[in-house]
Amino acid sequence: MIVFISGGVRSGKTHMAEQCVQQIVSENDEAHYIATAKITDEEMKRRIIRHQHERSLHPLSWKTWEQPEKLHTIVNRFGKNDVILLDCLTNLLANELFADEFWHQEDSCLKKAKSIYEAIRILGKNSKALVVVSNEVFYNGVPEDVGTYHFMKMLGWLHQQIVALADKAILVQNGVPFLKKEGTKE
């Protein structure tokens, strides 16, 4: 089972994803948290520390994986008793795209996006459930700089592919979930 949860920055999507995992996980299951953020500045450092603290207070005992890049390297470590929260796709894609100097080449960006998609597909297949969190960044028009353009194009492509694969898609706005898809995969 794959659940896709998206929303704006600080919209409540991570909290919603944690609640979703809590509803899915049963006594014999293990809850996993794949954290994709990198400490890039003081604000990000504070956010990471806050998220770690919130997880420590959560009723679930999370096994945390710090995986800001190369998601494909851990996909085979999960099984049918694992419920996984991936937070978040936006950071993972940015970390992958801008890790080298090829971010200005669309074919290189697409190759990286496809690798992320394949890792997510495998995680969803191998685990009991995968909950993917991502940001909605598409409301401000088309960016002029090539890096942001490729990032947004690849993120949009990933959103479409994952939602097509997902059993459920939820948009969170101001802490309120809006069910966008449930049931039949495309």
ABEGO torsion letter per residue (X at the ends): XBBBBBEBBGAGAAAAAAAAAAAABBAABBBBBBBABBBABAAAAAAAAAAAAAAAABABBBBBBBBABGAAAAAAABBAABBBBBOBAAAAAAAAAAABAAAABAAAAAAAAAAAAAAAAAAAAABABBBBBBBBAAAAEBBABAAAAAAAAAAAAAAAAAAAABABBBBBBGGBBBBABBEBBX
